[in-house]
Amino acid sequence: GYNDSIRSCRLTPQHRGTFRIKVYEKEDFGGH
């Protein structure tokens, strides 16, 4: 789920940037 993704992101800081981009893309698609 969403919380699991955040938890994995915290465990792997190197993927944090990619995770943020995915979250922003989802928000954009949901907003439009």
PDB file with one MODEL, atoms N, CA, C and O in Angstrom:
MODEL        1
ATOM      1  N   GLY A   1       0.820  -1.210   0.000  1.00  0.00           N
ATOM      2  CA  GLY A   1       0.000   0.000   0.000  1.00  0.00           C
ATOM      3  C   GLY A   1       0.853   1.260   0.000  1.00  0.00           C
ATOM      4  O   GLY A   1       2.074   1.198  -0.141  1.00  0.00           O
ATOM      5  N   TYR A   2       0.200   2.392   0.158  1.00  0.00           N
ATOM      6  CA  TYR A   2       0.893   3.677   0.114  1.00  0.00           C
ATOM      7  C   TYR A   2       1.928   3.782   1.233  1.00  0.00           C
ATOM      8  O   TYR A   2       3.063   4.195   0.994  1.00  0.00           O
ATOM      9  N   ASN A   3       1.540   3.411   2.445  1.00  0.00           N
ATOM     10  CA  ASN A   3       2.461   3.483   3.581  1.00  0.00           C
ATOM     11  C   ASN A   3       3.654   2.558   3.373  1.00  0.00           C
ATOM     12  O   ASN A   3       4.777   2.902   3.744  1.00  0.00           O
ATOM     13  N   ASP A   4       3.421   1.385   2.781  1.00  0.00           N
ATOM     14  CA  ASP A   4       4.517   0.447   2.536  1.00  0.00           C
ATOM     15  C   ASP A   4       5.529   1.072   1.582  1.00  0.00           C
ATOM     16  O   ASP A   4       6.735   0.885   1.744  1.00  0.00           O
ATOM     17  N   SER A   5       5.041   1.814   0.586  1.00  0.00           N
ATOM     18  CA  SER A   5       5.941   2.446  -0.378  1.00  0.00           C
ATOM     19  C   SER A   5       6.807   3.475   0.322  1.00  0.00           C
ATOM     20  O   SER A   5       8.009   3.556   0.069  1.00  0.00           O
ATOM     21  N   ILE A   6       6.206   4.259   1.196  1.00  0.00           N
ATOM     22  CA  ILE A   6       6.965   5.276   1.926  1.00  0.00           C
ATOM     23  C   ILE A   6       8.011   4.600   2.805  1.00  0.00           C
ATOM     24  O   ILE A   6       9.146   5.066   2.905  1.00  0.00           O
ATOM     25  N   ARG A   7       7.619   3.501   3.438  1.00  0.00           N
ATOM     26  CA  ARG A   7       8.541   2.793   4.325  1.00  0.00           C
ATOM     27  C   ARG A   7       9.736   2.291   3.522  1.00  0.00           C
ATOM     28  O   ARG A   7      10.876   2.393   3.974  1.00  0.00           O
ATOM     29  N   SER A   8       9.479   1.749   2.334  1.00  0.00           N
ATOM     30  CA  SER A   8      10.559   1.239   1.490  1.00  0.00           C
ATOM     31  C   SER A   8      11.448   2.398   1.051  1.00  0.00           C
ATOM     32  O   SER A   8      12.668   2.259   0.962  1.00  0.00           O
ATOM     33  N   CYS A   9      10.821   3.546   0.777  1.00  0.00           N
ATOM     34  CA  CYS A   9      11.575   4.720   0.349  1.00  0.00           C
ATOM     35  C   CYS A   9      12.550   5.131   1.436  1.00  0.00           C
ATOM     36  O   CYS A   9      13.699   5.469   1.155  1.00  0.00           O
ATOM     37  N   ARG A  10      12.090   5.102   2.678  1.00  0.00           N
ATOM     38  CA  ARG A  10      12.948   5.498   3.793  1.00  0.00           C
ATOM     39  C   ARG A  10      14.090   4.509   3.970  1.00  0.00           C
ATOM     40  O   ARG A  10      15.187   4.884   4.385  1.00  0.00           O
ATOM     41  N   LEU A  11      13.830   3.251   3.655  1.00  0.00           N
ATOM     42  CA  LEU A  11      14.879   2.243   3.800  1.00  0.00           C
ATOM     43  C   LEU A  11      15.889   2.364   2.663  1.00  0.00           C
ATOM     44  O   LEU A  11      17.041   1.955   2.806  1.00  0.00           O
ATOM     45  N   THR A  12      15.454   2.927   1.529  1.00  0.00           N
ATOM     46  CA  THR A  12      16.350   3.069   0.379  1.00  0.00           C
ATOM     47  C   THR A  12      16.360   4.528  -0.080  1.00  0.00           C
ATOM     48  O   THR A  12      15.666   4.871  -1.038  1.00  0.00           O
ATOM     49  N   PRO A  13      17.125   5.384   0.577  1.00  0.00           N
ATOM     50  CA  PRO A  13      17.182   6.820   0.249  1.00  0.00           C
ATOM     51  C   PRO A  13      17.520   7.083  -1.211  1.00  0.00           C
ATOM     52  O   PRO A  13      17.093   8.097  -1.763  1.00  0.00           O
ATOM     53  N   GLN A  14      18.280   6.190  -1.852  1.00  0.00           N
ATOM     54  CA  GLN A  14      18.683   6.426  -3.231  1.00  0.00           C
ATOM     55  C   GLN A  14      17.484   6.416  -4.173  1.00  0.00           C
ATOM     56  O   GLN A  14      17.577   6.921  -5.292  1.00  0.00           O
ATOM     57  N   HIS A  15      16.359   5.847  -3.738  1.00  0.00           N
ATOM     58  CA  HIS A  15      15.173   5.794  -4.597  1.00  0.00           C
ATOM     59  C   HIS A  15      14.174   6.892  -4.230  1.00  0.00           C
ATOM     60  O   HIS A  15      13.100   6.980  -4.825  1.00  0.00           O
ATOM     61  N   ARG A  16      14.524   7.719  -3.261  1.00  0.00           N
ATOM     62  CA  ARG A  16      13.580   8.730  -2.781  1.00  0.00           C
ATOM     63  C   ARG A  16      13.165   9.669  -3.912  1.00  0.00           C
ATOM     64  O   ARG A  16      11.983   9.984  -4.050  1.00  0.00           O
ATOM     65  N   GLY A  17      14.123  10.118  -4.719  1.00  0.00           N
ATOM     66  CA  GLY A  17      13.806  11.038  -5.815  1.00  0.00           C
ATOM     67  C   GLY A  17      12.810  10.426  -6.787  1.00  0.00           C
ATOM     68  O   GLY A  17      11.841  11.074  -7.184  1.00  0.00           O
ATOM     69  N   THR A  18      13.050   9.167  -7.170  1.00  0.00           N
ATOM     70  CA  THR A  18      12.153   8.500  -8.109  1.00  0.00           C
ATOM     71  C   THR A  18      10.775   8.342  -7.496  1.00  0.00           C
ATOM     72  O   THR A  18       9.764   8.511  -8.178  1.00  0.00           O
ATOM     73  N   PHE A  19      10.731   8.018  -6.213  1.00  0.00           N
ATOM     74  CA  PHE A  19       9.448   7.829  -5.536  1.00  0.00           C
ATOM     75  C   PHE A  19       8.652   9.130  -5.553  1.00  0.00           C
ATOM     76  O   PHE A  19       7.446   9.117  -5.797  1.00  0.00           O
ATOM     77  N   ARG A  20       9.321  10.249  -5.295  1.00  0.00           N
ATOM     78  CA  ARG A  20       8.637  11.550  -5.289  1.00  0.00           C
ATOM     79  C   ARG A  20       8.029  11.832  -6.652  1.00  0.00           C
ATOM     80  O   ARG A  20       6.887  12.282  -6.744  1.00  0.00           O
ATOM     81  N   ILE A  21       8.793  11.566  -7.720  1.00  0.00           N
ATOM     82  CA  ILE A  21       8.300  11.818  -9.074  1.00  0.00           C
ATOM     83  C   ILE A  21       7.036  11.003  -9.328  1.00  0.00           C
ATOM     84  O   ILE A  21       6.069  11.515  -9.891  1.00  0.00           O
ATOM     85  N   LYS A  22       7.041   9.740  -8.915  1.00  0.00           N
ATOM     86  CA  LYS A  22       5.868   8.883  -9.120  1.00  0.00           C
ATOM     87  C   LYS A  22       4.669   9.445  -8.370  1.00  0.00           C
ATOM     88  O   LYS A  22       3.555   9.457  -8.894  1.00  0.00           O
ATOM     89  N   VAL A  23       4.893   9.909  -7.148  1.00  0.00           N
ATOM     90  CA  VAL A  23       3.793  10.457  -6.350  1.00  0.00           C
ATOM     91  C   VAL A  23       3.228  11.697  -7.032  1.00  0.00           C
ATOM     92  O   VAL A  23       2.010  11.849  -7.123  1.00  0.00           O
ATOM     93  N   TYR A  24       4.099  12.589  -7.515  1.00  0.00           N
ATOM     94  CA  TYR A  24       3.635  13.808  -8.173  1.00  0.00           C
ATOM     95  C   TYR A  24       2.853  13.469  -9.434  1.00  0.00           C
ATOM     96  O   TYR A  24       1.839  14.106  -9.722  1.00  0.00           O
ATOM     97  N   GLU A  25       3.316  12.465 -10.198  1.00  0.00           N
ATOM     98  CA  GLU A  25       2.614  12.075 -11.420  1.00  0.00           C
ATOM     99  C   GLU A  25       1.215  11.585 -11.089  1.00  0.00           C
ATOM    100  O   GLU A  25       0.252  11.930 -11.774  1.00  0.00           O
ATOM    101  N   LYS A  26       1.102  10.778 -10.034  1.00  0.00           N
ATOM    102  CA  LYS A  26      -0.211  10.259  -9.638  1.00  0.00           C
ATOM    103  C   LYS A  26      -1.125  11.414  -9.242  1.00  0.00           C
ATOM    104  O   LYS A  26      -2.305  11.415  -9.591  1.00  0.00           O
ATOM    105  N   GLU A  27      -0.591  12.398  -8.517  1.00  0.00           N
ATOM    106  CA  GLU A  27      -1.406  13.532  -8.087  1.00  0.00           C
ATOM    107  C   GLU A  27      -1.864  14.339  -9.296  1.00  0.00           C
ATOM    108  O   GLU A  27      -3.006  14.798  -9.339  1.00  0.00           O
ATOM    109  N   ASP A  28      -0.980  14.516 -10.283  1.00  0.00           N
ATOM    110  CA  ASP A  28      -1.342  15.269 -11.486  1.00  0.00           C
ATOM    111  C   ASP A  28      -2.462  14.564 -12.235  1.00  0.00           C
ATOM    112  O   ASP A  28      -3.440  15.200 -12.629  1.00  0.00           O
ATOM    113  N   PHE A  29      -2.330  13.263 -12.433  1.00  0.00           N
ATOM    114  CA  PHE A  29      -3.353  12.508 -13.159  1.00  0.00           C
ATOM    115  C   PHE A  29      -4.670  12.544 -12.388  1.00  0.00           C
ATOM    116  O   PHE A  29      -5.737  12.660 -12.989  1.00  0.00           O
ATOM    117  N   GLY A  30      -4.599  12.446 -11.065  1.00  0.00           N
ATOM    118  CA  GLY A  30      -5.815  12.454 -10.253  1.00  0.00           C
ATOM    119  C   GLY A  30      -6.471  13.835 -10.277  1.00  0.00           C
ATOM    120  O   GLY A  30      -7.697  13.946 -10.301  1.00  0.00           O
ATOM    121  N   GLY A  31      -5.651  14.879 -10.270  1.00  0.00           N
ATOM    122  CA  GLY A  31      -6.182  16.241 -10.282  1.00  0.00           C
ATOM    123  C   GLY A  31      -6.861  16.574 -11.599  1.00  0.00           C
ATOM    124  O   GLY A  31      -7.877  17.268 -11.623  1.00  0.00           O
ATOM    125  N   HIS A  32      -6.296  16.075 -12.703  1.00  0.00           N
ATOM    126  CA  HIS A  32      -6.869  16.353 -14.022  1.00  0.00           C
ATOM    127  C   HIS A  32      -7.933  15.319 -14.355  1.00  0.00           C
ATOM    128  O   HIS A  32      -8.538  15.379 -15.425  1.00  0.00           O
TER     129      HIS A  32
ENDMDL
END
